[in-house]
Amino acid sequence: MNTEMVIKTQRLFKGILWILGIMIIVMSPANASAQCGNDPGDDSFETATPLSVCGSTPAAIDCAGDVDFYWFTVPKSGYYTIETTGSTNTTLHLYNANEDAIDSDWDSGSGTNALIIYPLASGQRYYVTVGVYAIDDTGDYTLVISGCDACGDDPGDDAFSIATPLSGCGSTPAAFDCAGDRDYYSLTAPNSGSFTFETTGYSDTILRLYDANGNTIDTDWDSGTSFNARIIATLTSGLEYFIVVFENGEDNTGDYTLVISGCTDCGDDPGDDDPATATYFGADCGTKTASIDCTDDIDVYFFDIPVDAEYTFTSTAIYDTVLSVGSGTNWVNQGSNTMTRTYTAGTRMFVKVEPDTAGQTFEYDLEITGCDGGTCGNDPGNDNLADATPLSGCGSTPAAIDCTGDLDYYWLTAPNSGSFTFETTGSIDTELRLYDSNGDSIATDDDGGAGSNARIVYTLTSGQKYSVAVNEYNNDDTGDYTLVVSGCDGGGCGNDPGNDNLADATALSGCGSTAAAIDCTSDLDYYWLNAPNSGSFTFETTGSVDTELRLYDSNGDAIATDDDGGSGYNARIVYTLVGGQKYSVAVNEHGYDATGSYTLEISGCSGGGCGNDPGND
């Protein structure tokens, strides 16, 4: 026999001896006249002390063999806790009105105290007896009864006989609104199959599932998320089941939601299953809670766009979801639970939420943001696409993300065709989006610039309207930034030597030094020369700025490039030129995010051509 069996046997034997001892004492003629003091709890059913039900009653086992009897009438149906406190090793028995024993305990309370938790029926009389474990022991105790407080009107009455009926699958908000509250629900299975019962919200729940006869089918306390409970069980169509929810320690209160899924008829939760019966999301952005409450459930909503703006649709759940947005016949999804797109006011959009893995059921939140477009302050960059701030062309525009969720829009008409750079500078983590003239997103970037700045390089078409949006990456921070646009006529940065496109490149007379500057981020300086002779030429920069060089032939095709071939972070290209041919060279800062002076030096003319010192070259 193993240790556990030995302990159980010893405990059972001790319990039998204790019960026999009590029976001998109670039935003994001598005991009939042995009144142990005047403490509450007379010593027989006939003379039991009446209680006003819940509360504390100090008393004592004040002679060997003393057993105290009490009775009370239950004010409301529900679970009641009957326990003793004190240092005496007590026992408890609970009897019905017919004086039949229905429960007993001797060590489930604190220390050596007794504890009984039992569902009692409204209007019925019950008896409680208090004794001691060792028959010849004496001592003080307090009898405490609780459960009388009506635990609110939340769904889930507190006994099988008055369990709250559920119409099927879905979510039921409720609460543990007093210590010891137990909520009972009943469900008639609408179909046969696997059902999931789970709680969300309160972090320490216990679930029990019972059949129609009150037999336990399963119990759980931490298989759900964050110590919530979850039971998955196979139910039979047409049979009644009971679900009981209670707090793990039965000593705290708090809100919870009971979620049931598995019905083949997917309930009345928000999000009907096709565009024709789609659920109206509402007139404004916000969050809705619903559930994928049966296998193959797909929830569809419709939303009328209130203002021209960029909108983000997000579904959040314990399992992966797939979210799609579209017209109801044509859907766009990115294979994830979120999507950001720009829409025009008055457009009706449909949003579809479905599980990523077939067969899963769960609760989710659907959130739509973007209705206010940002509306943060008066900094440049109005907060919706329709009222975007116009830009006159390339250059730098200081602005700010001056409230969380701020979204700044700008627009410009491309002055020329070619590669344009849109980037931010500053310490805030920015995100950029570029839109075409139809408001469709054509490029996006998060950290392509310096640090956590964003940078988009895109080929624009002359005369076309483009818009750019700037936001903080997580929409939860604020800070200053500068939007820098370059590419107009190649850059357009100041009047330093080196015009900013290939067609208007600054002419060089030959070899020598040309002082210039990268005088705005993304500045691009172009120069050209006719090779005075055939041979090896060197193009290099000097200075402290980190430069990059590109060499082009007469057709404008790049034939050589370099970043750090010179001293420090300077660039150097050594290339064989053909006498009489036109060549161009471009200088830019390597990261397009810094400025500074540089000198462009070219050597190789007539084999060197270095001054008039003695010794021609």
LUMROMAR-702083 format. One line per field, with one value per residue (C-alpha): x, y, z; residue number from 1. Coordinates in steps of 0.5 Angstrom, whole numbers, plus 500, padded with zeros to 3 digits. Example, Ala and Ser with C-alpha at 12.3 -4.5 7.8 and 13.67 -1.06 7.14 Angstrom:
2
c1: [525:527]
c2: [491:498]
c3: [516:514]
nr: [1:2]
% end
This chain:
617
c1: [500:503:504:498:493:496:494:487:486:488:484:478:479:480:474:469:472:470:463:462:464:459:454:455:456:449:445:448:442:448:449:442:442:449:449:456:455:451:454:450:449:444:446:440:436:430:434:439:440:437:441:439:444:450:455:459:457:463:462:466:466:466:466:468:463:460:457:453:447:445:439:437:433:436:434:436:439:446:453:454:460:460:467:470:475:480:485:481:481:473:469:463:456:451:444:437:431:429:436:439:447:449:456:461:469:474:480:479:479:485:489:485:479:473:470:464:462:455:449:443:436:432:427:429:431:438:442:449:453:460:464:472:476:479:472:475:478:475:476:473:471:467:462:462:457:457:453:447:449:446:451:448:444:449:448:449:445:448:445:443:436:436:442:442:440:444:441:447:454:457:460:457:459:459:462:464:461:462:467:465:460:459:455:451:449:445:446:442:447:445:449:454:461:467:465:470:468:473:473:477:478:479:486:484:478:475:471:467:462:457:452:444:445:450:455:462:465:471:474:480:483:489:489:486:490:493:491:484:480:478:475:474:469:465:457:451:446:439:442:443:449:451:457:460:464:468:474:480:480:473:476:476:471:472:469:470:467:464:465:462:464:463:455:455:450:455:450:448:455:457:459:455:458:457:457:449:448:454:454:454:461:458:459:466:472:473:473:468:469:466:468:469:464:464:469:468:465:467:465:464:462:461:464:462:469:467:473:479:484:489:485:488:484:486:484:487:486:489:490:492:487:487:483:481:478:475:468:465:466:474:478:485:489:496:496:496:491:492:492:493:490:487:480:475:470:463:466:463:468:467:472:472:475:477:481:488:488:481:477:479:474:476:474:477:477:476:479:479:483:484:477:480:486:490:488:494:496:498:504:505:502:495:492:488:489:484:487:494:500:502:510:513:518:524:527:526:520:520:514:512:508:505:500:500:496:498:499:501:500:504:503:507:507:513:517:521:521:526:528:526:528:523:526:526:531:530:530:523:522:518:514:513:508:508:501:500:494:489:491:493:499:505:511:512:518:520:527:531:534:539:537:530:528:524:527:523:527:522:521:516:513:513:507:503:501:504:502:507:504:509:507:510:512:508:503:504:510:511:517:520:522:524:521:526:525:530:530:527:532:537:537:536:540:543:548:554:558:555:548:544:542:546:543:545:552:557:562:570:575:580:584:584:580:573:571:563:558:553:549:542:541:540:544:547:552:554:560:562:568:571:577:583:587:587:589:588:584:583:577:577:574:577:574:570:564:562:562:560:562:559:562:558:560:557:551:549:551:554:561:564:562:566:564:571:576:580:583:578:571:572:571:576:575:581:579:582:578:578:581:575:570:565:564:560:561:556:558:553:553:553:547:543:543:548:551:558:564:568:573:573:580:581:588:590:590:596:599:599:599:601:603:609:615:621:621:615:610]
c2: [500:507:513:516:510:510:517:516:510:513:519:515:511:517:520:514:514:521:520:514:518:524:519:515:522:525:519:518:519:522:527:529:533:535:543:545:553:558:559:560:553:549:541:538:539:541:546:549:556:560:565:571:567:571:574:571:568:567:561:555:547:548:541:534:532:538:539:546:546:552:553:558:559:561:568:567:561:560:558:559:559:556:556:556:561:560:556:550:544:544:540:542:538:541:538:539:541:533:533:529:530:533:535:535:538:538:541:545:552:556:552:547:550:547:550:548:551:549:551:552:553:560:559:552:551:548:546:546:543:545:540:538:533:530:528:530:537:544:551:558:558:563:560:565:564:568:568:572:578:578:579:584:582:580:574:567:566:562:555:550:551:558:558:563:560:562:562:560:562:569:573:574:580:578:579:576:582:579:574:567:569:563:564:558:558:553:551:547:545:547:542:536:538:541:547:552:555:560:567:573:579:577:574:568:564:557:554:547:544:539:535:535:531:536:531:534:533:538:543:548:554:557:554:560:567:570:565:565:558:555:548:545:539:535:536:533:536:538:536:541:543:547:552:555:560:563:566:562:564:566:572:577:581:583:583:577:575:568:566:560:558:552:553:552:557:563:567:574:577:583:582:578:573:577:584:583:582:586:589:597:599:606:613:614:610:606:599:593:587:580:573:568:563:557:554:557:564:570:577:582:590:596:603:610:614:620:625:624:621:615:610:604:597:592:586:583:577:571:567:570:573:575:582:584:591:592:594:588:584:586:585:587:584:584:577:580:583:590:595:602:605:612:613:619:621:618:612:605:600:593:590:582:579:571:566:565:558:554:551:556:560:566:573:579:587:590:597:603:609:615:619:625:625:628:635:636:644:649:646:645:639:639:633:630:628:633:639:637:643:645:645:650:645:642:644:643:644:644:641:637:631:635:630:622:620:626:625:631:631:635:635:638:638:635:640:635:628:624:621:625:624:625:624:626:629:629:625:622:615:617:614:616:615:617:618:619:624:618:618:611:609:608:608:607:607:607:607:608:615:616:613:612:617:615:616:614:615:615:617:622:625:632:636:630:631:627:627:625:623:624:620:618:610:607:613:614:619:627:631:635:633:636:634:635:634:634:632:638:640:635:638:646:647:654:658:654:651:645:646:640:637:633:638:644:642:647:647:646:649:643:640:644:645:647:649:648:645:640:646:642:635:631:636:633:637:636:638:637:638:636:631:636:629:622:618:617:622:623:626:626:631:633:636:633:631:624:625:620:621:619:619:619:619:623:619:621:613:612:609:609:611:611:613:612:611:618:620:619:619:623:619:618:616:614:613:613:619:620:626:631:627:630:627:629:628:628:630:628:627:619:618:624:627:632:638:641:644:640:641:637:636:634:632:628:634:634:628:633:640:642:650:653:650:649:642:642:636]
c3: [500:498:503:500:501:508:510:507:511:517:516:515:521:525:522:524:531:532:529:533:539:538:537:544:547:544:545:552:558:562:556:556:562:561:560:559:561:558:551:545:542:546:545:541:535:539:543:538:538:533:528:524:519:517:522:527:534:539:543:547:547:555:557:555:550:549:542:540:536:532:526:521:515:509:506:499:495:494:496:504:507:515:518:525:527:533:536:538:533:531:527:523:521:517:517:513:516:517:521:516:515:508:509:515:516:521:518:511:515:517:522:525:524:520:513:509:503:501:496:501:498:500:506:508:515:516:523:524:530:532:536:537:534:540:544:551:548:550:548:545:538:533:528:522:517:510:504:505:502:495:490:485:479:475:470:473:479:485:484:479:480:478:474:468:462:456:449:445:444:445:450:457:462:469:476:482:486:493:496:495:489:484:478:475:467:464:456:452:446:440:436:437:437:440:445:448:455:457:461:460:464:471:472:477:475:476:471:472:467:469:466:467:473:476:475:474:467:467:471:470:473:468:461:458:458:464:468:466:465:459:458:451:451:446:447:445:441:445:452:458:461:467:467:474:474:481:483:485:492:493:497:492:487:480:473:468:461:460:452:449:442:438:436:428:428:429:434:434:436:432:425:421:416:409:406:405:413:415:422:422:426:428:425:429:430:436:438:438:442:438:437:432:436:431:427:420:423:419:421:417:418:414:416:412:412:415:413:408:412:413:417:421:422:427:430:436:439:443:436:430:425:418:417:410:408:401:397:400:393:392:398:400:406:407:411:418:423:421:415:414:408:405:404:401:406:404:402:405:407:409:414:415:421:420:424:421:423:421:427:432:436:440:443:439:439:432:432:427:428:423:424:426:422:428:429:433:433:428:426:418:415:416:419:413:406:403:407:406:407:400:399:394:392:395:401:409:413:420:424:430:432:437:440:440:434:430:422:418:411:405:398:392:384:382:378:374:372:376:383:389:396:402:409:416:421:428:434:434:431:424:419:412:407:399:395:388:385:387:394:393:398:393:398:405:410:417:419:412:414:419:426:427:421:415:408:401:394:389:381:380:374:372:373:377:384:390:398:403:411:417:423:429:428:434:435:442:442:440:438:433:426:419:413:407:400:395:387:384:379:382:389:389:395:395:390:392:386:383:380:382:376:370:365:369:372:373:368:370:366:367:373:380:386:387:394:395:400:402:404:405:407:400:396:390:386:379:375:368:364:357:358:355:354:354:361:368:372:379:382:390:395:401:408:414:411:409:401:395:388:382:375:368:361:356:355:363:365:371:370:377:384:391:398:402:397:399:406:412:409:403:396:390:383:379:372:365:360:353:350:348:351:356:363:369:376:382:389:395:403:404:408:405:413:414:411:411:406:401:396:389:386:379:377:371:365:361:365:371:369:376:376:373:377:373:370:365:366]
nr: [1:2:3:4:5:6:7:8:9:10:11:12:13:14:15:16:17:18:19:20:21:22:23:24:25:26:27:28:29:30:31:32:33:34:35:36:37:38:39:40:41:42:43:44:45:46:47:48:49:50:51:52:53:54:55:56:57:58:59:60:61:62:63:64:65:66:67:68:69:70:71:72:73:74:75:76:77:78:79:80:81:82:83:84:85:86:87:88:89:90:91:92:93:94:95:96:97:98:99:100:101:102:103:104:105:106:107:108:109:110:111:112:113:114:115:116:117:118:119:120:121:122:123:124:125:126:127:128:129:130:131:132:133:134:135:136:137:138:139:140:141:142:143:144:145:146:147:148:149:150:151:152:153:154:155:156:157:158:159:160:161:162:163:164:165:166:167:168:169:170:171:172:173:174:175:176:177:178:179:180:181:182:183:184:185:186:187:188:189:190:191:192:193:194:195:196:197:198:199:200:201:202:203:204:205:206:207:208:209:210:211:212:213:214:215:216:217:218:219:220:221:222:223:224:225:226:227:228:229:230:231:232:233:234:235:236:237:238:239:240:241:242:243:244:245:246:247:248:249:250:251:252:253:254:255:256:257:258:259:260:261:262:263:264:265:266:267:268:269:270:271:272:273:274:275:276:277:278:279:280:281:282:283:284:285:286:287:288:289:290:291:292:293:294:295:296:297:298:299:300:301:302:303:304:305:306:307:308:309:310:311:312:313:314:315:316:317:318:319:320:321:322:323:324:325:326:327:328:329:330:331:332:333:334:335:336:337:338:339:340:341:342:343:344:345:346:347:348:349:350:351:352:353:354:355:356:357:358:359:360:361:362:363:364:365:366:367:368:369:370:371:372:373:374:375:376:377:378:379:380:381:382:383:384:385:386:387:388:389:390:391:392:393:394:395:396:397:398:399:400:401:402:403:404:405:406:407:408:409:410:411:412:413:414:415:416:417:418:419:420:421:422:423:424:425:426:427:428:429:430:431:432:433:434:435:436:437:438:439:440:441:442:443:444:445:446:447:448:449:450:451:452:453:454:455:456:457:458:459:460:461:462:463:464:465:466:467:468:469:470:471:472:473:474:475:476:477:478:479:480:481:482:483:484:485:486:487:488:489:490:491:492:493:494:495:496:497:498:499:500:501:502:503:504:505:506:507:508:509:510:511:512:513:514:515:516:517:518:519:520:521:522:523:524:525:526:527:528:529:530:531:532:533:534:535:536:537:538:539:540:541:542:543:544:545:546:547:548:549:550:551:552:553:554:555:556:557:558:559:560:561:562:563:564:565:566:567:568:569:570:571:572:573:574:575:576:577:578:579:580:581:582:583:584:585:586:587:588:589:590:591:592:593:594:595:596:597:598:599:600:601:602:603:604:605:606:607:608:609:610:611:612:613:614:615:616:617]
% end
